[in-house]
Amino acid sequence: MIWQLLTAPLDGLVWIAEQIEERATTELEKTENLQKRLTTLQLKFDLGDISEADFITQEQEILEAMEAEMDENKE
């Protein structure tokens, strides 16, 4: 019981650190996935698998998602 009282503040700090790590990992994965999608889209366009109009539309969607992600991370 005394041990739990002594380690409670440390346990709280560990929990906070775990939450921060989890959120940072999630945000990084989102950003990496958007970058991968953009690279894949560029390759498809370069190989002629999609039209220029489709490329422009999809590129704009991805760039908007990336911008929204950056804005969200600033807050």
One Martini backbone bead per residue (centre of mass of N, CA, C, O) as a GRO file, in nm:
protein
   75
    1MET     BB    1   0.059   0.061  -0.023
    2ILE     BB    2   0.297   0.255   0.007
    3TRP     BB    3   0.416   0.201  -0.269
    4GLN     BB    4   0.178   0.316  -0.429
    5LEU     BB    5   0.201   0.606  -0.316
    6LEU     BB    6   0.497   0.653  -0.420
    7THR     BB    7   0.431   0.565  -0.741
    8ALA     BB    8   0.193   0.733  -0.856
    9PRO     BB    9   0.335   0.969  -1.002
   10LEU     BB   10   0.496   0.786  -1.194
   11ASP     BB   11   0.256   0.646  -1.325
   12GLY     BB   12   0.140   0.905  -1.446
   13LEU     BB   13   0.385   0.975  -1.625
   14VAL     BB   14   0.383   0.716  -1.790
   15TRP     BB   15   0.103   0.751  -1.908
   16ILE     BB   16   0.156   1.018  -2.052
   17ALA     BB   17   0.388   0.916  -2.231
   18GLU     BB   18   0.219   0.701  -2.378
   19GLN     BB   19   0.014   0.897  -2.503
   20ILE     BB   20   0.216   1.065  -2.664
   21GLU     BB   21   0.334   0.836  -2.831
   22GLU     BB   22   0.072   0.742  -2.965
   23ARG     BB   23   0.003   1.010  -3.106
   24ALA     BB   24   0.266   1.046  -3.266
   25THR     BB   25   0.245   0.783  -3.426
   26THR     BB   26  -0.023   0.844  -3.565
   27GLU     BB   27   0.065   1.105  -3.710
   28LEU     BB   28   0.300   0.982  -3.868
   29GLU     BB   29   0.134   0.772  -4.025
   30LYS     BB   30  -0.045   0.970  -4.174
   31THR     BB   31   0.180   1.123  -4.323
   32GLU     BB   32   0.311   0.879  -4.460
   33ASN     BB   33   0.060   0.786  -4.617
   34LEU     BB   34   0.028   1.043  -4.787
   35GLN     BB   35   0.307   1.027  -4.921
   36LYS     BB   36   0.263   0.750  -5.051
   37ARG     BB   37   0.017   0.826  -5.221
   38LEU     BB   38   0.161   1.044  -5.387
   39THR     BB   39   0.379   0.862  -5.508
   40THR     BB   40   0.189   0.658  -5.640
   41LEU     BB   41   0.042   0.859  -5.819
   42GLN     BB   42   0.289   0.952  -5.980
   43LEU     BB   43   0.357   0.674  -6.097
   44LYS     BB   44   0.092   0.626  -6.246
   45PHE     BB   45   0.122   0.871  -6.429
   46ASP     BB   46   0.403   0.804  -6.553
   47LEU     BB   47   0.283   0.514  -6.664
   48GLY     BB   48  -0.028   0.570  -6.764
   49ASP     BB   49  -0.268   0.471  -6.560
   50ILE     BB   50  -0.351   0.778  -6.554
   51SER     BB   51  -0.491   1.062  -6.590
   52GLU     BB   52  -0.454   1.394  -6.556
   53ALA     BB   53  -0.725   1.452  -6.423
   54ASP     BB   54  -0.700   1.237  -6.201
   55PHE     BB   55  -0.439   1.337  -6.084
   56ILE     BB   56  -0.529   1.620  -6.000
   57THR     BB   57  -0.759   1.537  -5.815
   58GLN     BB   58  -0.597   1.348  -5.622
   59GLU     BB   59  -0.376   1.543  -5.546
   60GLN     BB   60  -0.556   1.754  -5.413
   61GLU     BB   61  -0.666   1.572  -5.189
   62ILE     BB   62  -0.394   1.506  -5.058
   63LEU     BB   63  -0.296   1.798  -5.007
   64GLU     BB   64  -0.534   1.873  -4.825
   65ALA     BB   65  -0.479   1.656  -4.612
   66MET     BB   66  -0.194   1.757  -4.542
   67GLU     BB   67  -0.276   2.041  -4.455
   68ALA     BB   68  -0.471   1.956  -4.231
   69GLU     BB   69  -0.257   1.806  -4.068
   70MET     BB   70  -0.073   2.050  -4.015
   71ASP     BB   71  -0.286   2.227  -3.877
   72GLU     BB   72  -0.346   2.026  -3.647
   73ASN     BB   73  -0.046   2.020  -3.535
   74LYS     BB   74  -0.033   2.328  -3.449
   75GLU     BB   75  -0.262   2.307  -3.212
   0.00000   0.00000   0.00000
